[in-house]
Amino acid sequence: MTVYIVLQYFNLNRILLLIVGLWPYQRTKLVKFQLCLVFGIFVSFIPAQLTPLLTLECTVDLVIKILPPILIVIMFAIKYMSFIINARFVKQMMEQLQHICTNLTDENEIAIMKNYGNKTRTYTASLILYAFCNLIIFILLPFLPKIAGIILFINESQLHHTVYIMTEYFVDREKYFYLILLHMDAAVCIGAIAVIGIATMFVGYMKHACAMFKICSYRIKHAIMLDAESVQLRDYMIHKKIKYAVDIHRKGIEFSTFVISSFEWLFFLLIAIGVLCLSLNLFCLLQTVSSGHNVEEFIVHFSCVSIILIYMFLGNYAAQEIIDHYNHIFITAYNIQWYAASIRIQKMILFLLQRGAKAFNLNLGGLFIGSLESAGMLISTSISYFTVLYSTRQN
């Protein structure tokens, strides 16, 4: 039974990436035009956010107010561009994964791969639901005064249209309010769809790498054959199973390393911008709470903080699972009935255990290791910068 990765477990990702023109297959002229149009709408929102720095007096307070949403959009844009630039690598990853799945013949191994594929689909569906709820709230925010006016019977002339992300289009804001709002909502929706599609693709890759390590553990666990007809046949079968286990172990390492190395520069940029963005949004969130009003701004900054925290946690949690599954291989090798095998097989198992002394992790240029501990470190760093910023603004 062949596992078809794209159709079974990456179908939601495929739909999301097709919407924004990022799916790396079937790159027709129409798709390229769609990509240029969608990306143009999205990127054009960045200058609109930066222009208030030219039209208003450039103060520290203004910069702090403008930077958080700009950094979020820049993070989305970097992610978007990375998939455009590395479309070839994305295809290679998918083809490698499909090739590994096609070569699986054992029903239990296929079941392991399907289990992790289902987890990928569950993560994707959950994040889509979360993003959809956030987008609905964000789109409705500018209409809250009007909704409140209808409920409280306030005259519409007394209400003011407000966009809660500071922008400047050099036009009459009241007259072109709905066009400005349409552009902002379109940019945010495009960014959200792209990021959810891309982020869950990476999570899916990591989940399937975990599946490879799990299959390796399974092969080692069932390697010792005690009911063979002869010692020679038993040793041959054990040797064969251990060889297959080492083979998929190597493939899991190579696949994980390839995913990280292909997007190493992207992860460095996202880490740096994410820490800065989290610090600024925490500061703006505290200012909004301290002022005791403007619920809309509180919702915007709270959503930004939750998005960054989820992104940091999810990425590092996927990396932590890689480490845990890798380490479990050698725990399994240690616990099998190695004493029942011949001396030759025992030496093979000992060699396998020695490989476990060398740690494996998702390393970014020797500077950052993906793990839950690193996620805590990033959050702690962000809070430290936020504390410094808050103390300087209070003086």
N, C-alpha and C positions, 0 to 999 in steps of 0.2 A: 504494500500500500504506500503510494508516494505522497509525501506532504508537499502541497503547493503553497509556498510561503506567502506570496503576494495575494493570491485569491482568498486564502483562509485566514491569515493573521495580520496582513498589512493593507487590507482593503479599505478600512477607514482612513488610514494615512494616505492612501492613493487618492481617495476622493478629495480630501482636504488639499493635497498638493496639486491636484488637477485644477481646482478652483482658482488657485493663484499662479498657475502656469509653471510649477516647480517639479512636476513629475518627470524624471529623467528619461523616460521612454517616449517614443513616438513624437519626436521634436519636429513637427511640421511647421511650415511658415505661419500658419494660423496660430499655432501654440506660441511661437516666438513673438508674434504681434501681441497676443494676449499677455505674455510675460512683460513686454515693454510697457503696455498700457497700465497694467496693474501695478507694476513697480514704480512707474512714473507718478501715478496717483498717490502711492504710499510715500515716496521720497519727497514729493512736493510739499508735504505737510511739515517737514523739518524747517525749511526757510520761513514758513508762516509763523513758526514758534520762535524763531530767532530774531525776527524783525522788531519786536518790542524793545530789544536792546538798543536799536538805532533810533527809534521814535520817542522813547522815554528816557528819563535821566537814569543812567546806568549806576545803580547802587548795589550794595551787597544783598540787601533784602530782595531787590528785584531779581538778581541772579539766582538766589536761593529759591525764589518762587517759580522761576522759569525752568531751571535745570532739571528737576525731577521728571516731568513728563517728556522733556526732550531726550533725556538719557534712556528712558524706557523705549521710545521710538527708535533711537539709535541702536539699542540692543536688538530690537526686532529687525532693523535694516541690515545689521551685520550678519545676523542669522540668515536672512533672506539671501544676501549676496553670497554667503558661503556656499549655499546649496546650488546657486547658479554657477559659481566658479568650479565647484567640485562635483558637478553632476556625473562625471565619468567615474569618480571613486564611489559614489552612491550606487551606481549600477554594478560596479565590481563587487561591492559588499553584498548586494542582493543576490548576485549570481553565485558567489562563493557559498552563501548560506543555502541557496537552493541545491547546489551541487552536493553539499554535505548531507542535506536531508534526503536527497534522491538515493544516496548510497547506503542509507540505513535499511536493514532488512529485518532485524529483530523486532517483534511486535511491542515488546516492553520499551525498547529504545525509541520507537516511533511514538509510543504513548507519552514518554518523557518529553519529547520535542513538542508534541501537541499540547501538553499541559502548560509548558512555558509560552507557547504561542497564544494560548487562551488568556494567559496573564497579560501578555502584550495588548491583546484586544480589549481586555478589561480596563487597563490603565488608559488606553486611548479614549475609550468611551467615557470614562470618569472625567478625564480632563476636558473633553469636548463639552460635557454637561456643565462643568465648572465655568469654562470660558463663556458658554452661552448665557448662563445666569449673570455673569459679570457684564457682558455686552448689553444685555437687556436693561440692566440697571443704569449703565453708562449712557445709553441712547435716550433713556427716559429722564435723566437728570435735568437737562435744560427745560423740560416741560413741567417740572414739579411746581414752580410758581403758578403756572396757568391752571394746573390741576387743583392746587390749593385755593386759587382764586375762584374756581367754579364751586368748590365745596363750601368756601366761606362767603360766597356771593360778593367778591371784590370786583369792581369795575376793571375791565381788561386794559383800559388806558392807564391805570395806576400800576400795572404790572410791567416789569422790565425783563426783556429777554437777556439771558446770561449764558455764556459759554464758559465752562469751568476750567478750560485749558487756555492760558493767555496766548493769543495770536494777534497778528496784524496783517490785514489784506489790503490796506490802503483804499477801502471803500466804506460806504455808509453801513455800519454794523446792523442798525435796525432794519434798513431796507433789504439788505442781502443776508439777513440772519439765517434763513433756512438753507441758502446755498453754502454758507460758511459751515453750518452744522452738518450738511450732507457730506462736504469734503472731509471734515474731521471724523465723522462716523465711518465713512468709507475707508479712510486710512487706518483707523483703529481696528476695524473688522478684518481688513486685509492682513495687518500685522498679527492679529490674534490667530487667524486661520493658519498663516504660514508658520508661526512659532509652535502652535500645538501640533501641527503635522510633522514638523522637523524634530521637535523635542521627543515626541513619542516614537519616531523612527529610531532615534539613538537609544531610547529605553528598550525598544524591541530588539535592536542589535545586541545590547548587553544581556537581555533576557535569554536570547538564543545562545550566546556564549556561555552563560550559566548552564543551559541545557546540555551543551557539549561536555562541560566538566562533570555534570551529573551523570551523563552516559558513561564517561570515563570511570567514575566511581562504581557504577553498576557493573561494568565489564570486569573491573578488578575484583569486586565482591564475588562474582560468579566465575572467577577464573579457576579456582582450585577444584579439580575434578577427582572425586574419590571413588567413583564407581566405574572407571574405565576397565577395559578387558585386560590391559597389560600396563606395566610401568612406562614403557616407551610411548605407548599411545597416550597415556595420561599426561606425560611430560610434553608431548607434542601439542596436545589440546591446550594445556596451560600456557605454554609458550606462545601459541597463536592468539589466545585471548588477551594476554598481557600486551602483545605487540599491537593488537587492535586498540587496546586502551591507551597505550602510549601515542598511537597515531591520532586519535581524536583529541587527546590532551594537547598535542602539538598544534592541531588545527584550531582549537579553542584559544590558545595563546596567540597564534598568528592572527586570527580574526580580530580579537580584542585589541591587539597592538595596532593593527591596520586601521581600525576605526578611529582610535585616538590620534595616531600620527597624521592621518589625513586631515584632521580638523584641529590640530594642536594650537595653531595661532588663533583660531576662533575661540577656543575655550579660555585662553589667556585673556583675550579682550573682554569676554563676557564676565570673567571673574573680577577683573579690575573695575569695569563699569558697574557691575552688580553691587559690589561693596559700596562704591560711592553713591549709587542711586538709593540703596537701602538706608544709608546714613541720612541723606537729604530728606527722604520721604518720612523717616522717623521724626526728624526735626520739624518738618511742616505739619505732621500729624499732631505733635505735641503742641505746636503753636495754635492749631485749629481748636484743639480741646481746651487750651488755656483761655482762648478768646470767648468760648462759650456759645458761639453761634456758627453759622455757615455749615450746616449739615452736609451740603453737597460737596464741599471741598474735603470734608472729613471722609466721605465715602470714596472719593477719588484717590486720596492718599492711602487710605486703608486698603483699597484694592491693589494699589501698586506694591505696598509692603507685602501683602499676602502672595501676590504673583511672584515676587523675587524670592521670598522664603520657600515657596513650593518648588520653584525652579532649582534653587540651591540644594534643597533637601533631596529632591528626586534624582538629580544628577549624581550626587555623592552617594545616595542610597544604592543606585544601580552599580556604582563602582565598588561599594562595600560588598554587595552580593557576589561580585566577581571574586573578590578576595576570599570570602567565606566558602564559596563552592570550590575554589582552587585548593584551599587548605583541607577541605573535607576529603579530597582525593587521597591524601597521604594518611589521614586518620583511618580511612577505609583499608588502605594497603597495610597499615600496621595491625589492624584487627582481624584480617583474614587468617585462615588456618595455614600459614606459611610453613609451620613445622611438619605438616603432613606431606609436603612436596619434597622433591629430591634436592640435593645440594646445589645443583646447577640452577634450578628454579629459585631457590632461596637467595642465591647471589643476585639474580635478576631483580627480585623484590627489594633486596638491600640497596641495589643501585637506584631503584625507583624512589625509595625512602630518602636517599641522599639528595636526590633532586628537590625534595620537599624542604630541605634546609635553606634553599635559595627562595626568598620571598618573591611573589609576583603581585604586582598592582598596576593600576592605570596611572602612569607617571607622565606629567607634563613637563618635559625638558629638565627633569631633575629638580624642579622648583615646587611642584605641587602634586600631591598624591590624593586621588579621589577616594574618600572614605567618609563615614559619619563623623569621625573626629575632625576631619578637614571642614565639613559643613559647620560644625560648632565653632571652629576657628574663624571661619569667614563671618559668621553672625557676630561673634565676639569682637572681631575687628571693626565691623560696621557700627556696633554699639559704642566702641571706643571713640571712633571718629565723630559719631553723633554727640557723645558727651563733651568732647573738645569743642565742637561747633556750638553746642548749647551754652557752655560756660563762657565762650568768647562773646556771644551775642547778648548774654545777660550783663556783662561788664560795661 
